[in-house]
Amino acid sequence: MSDMRNNVLSTRMVRYLLLLCLFFSPLHLSAQAKRPTLMVIPADSWCKANGYMKYEEGKSVPDFEQAWTGDQDLTAVISKIGELMAEREFPLKDMSQSLKDISTIRADILMEVGWKVNQMGPKCSVTYTLRGVDAYTHKQVAAGSGTGKMSFSAEIPVLLEEAVLERMDNFTDQLQAHFDDLLTNGREVRVDVLAEGSIALDKVFDGKELTDIIEEWMAINTVEHRYNLSDATETKMVFEQVRIPLYADNGMAMDTRRFAMGLRQSLSSFGISSKIKTQGLGYATLVIE
């Protein structure tokens, strides 16, 4: 009788442990999910207010290199934000390593920081803004702002930490929510197809028009078949809100160019020659020659 009771209890214990494993495993997997990579840069408004601007192609743009080398407070502020993000296990990329060509930034999200110092007698405080911007779509995905308490400290990083600290968890929660969406629904990009040679997009291959072949490939290779064909003519197809996976089958990070390369390889099986042009991280054009 005792052995039977022990066997029953043992069976119940095994079932209980299995239920615990099933219950907690999604939480464990979520905790182990890759975090977005980020880079902190000065906000455009801060650069303009502090005179760190330059002219490129007839327009005024932030001069990140001049700001980085000319403002010690900026380097200290970025280092402080880096510490706060590292404490929350968000990897940061070093801005100083990308200054030679800011267009080649390979971060998922750019964190734009700006601040101003408020003086009241011997005390100071900092008013700050912090924006998380998706580097592919240029859409804001997280934001935080506020003013810290007055302090006798004159060190900008200390004042900024006091102002940011109580809102930082909410900010990182917004970042993680955005990245979770990317993991589930794919990264949003744009892909255009242009026919500039002798092959028009309405040409028939194996009984199908080229437009249909391209759209079928897009439907198969996007996450949950999510894309929007906003324009289609004999010479042009515009695919917007294209959701591509974050990672390829081999585990490598997927970007717009790599995704478009897959379409290029598929078209080559029909004897179609093409090349790819990119405009930033989230926009690629496949040109049929």
Buried (B, 14 or more C-beta within 10 A) or exposed (E): EEEEEEEEEEEEEEEEEEEEEEEEEEEEEEEEEEBBBBBBBBBBEBBBEBEBBEEEEEEEEBBBBBBBBEBEBBBBBBEBBBEBBEEBEBBBBEBEEBBEEBEEBEBBBBBBBBBBEBEEEEEBBBBBBBBBBBBBBEEEBBBBBEBBEBBEBEEBBBBBBBBBEEBBEEBBEBBBEBBEEBBEEBBBBBBBBBBEEEBBBBBEBEEBBBBBBBBEBBEEBBBEEBBEBEEBEEEBBBBBBBBBBBEBEEEEBBBBBBBBBBBBEBBEEEEBEBEBEEEBBBBBBBBBE
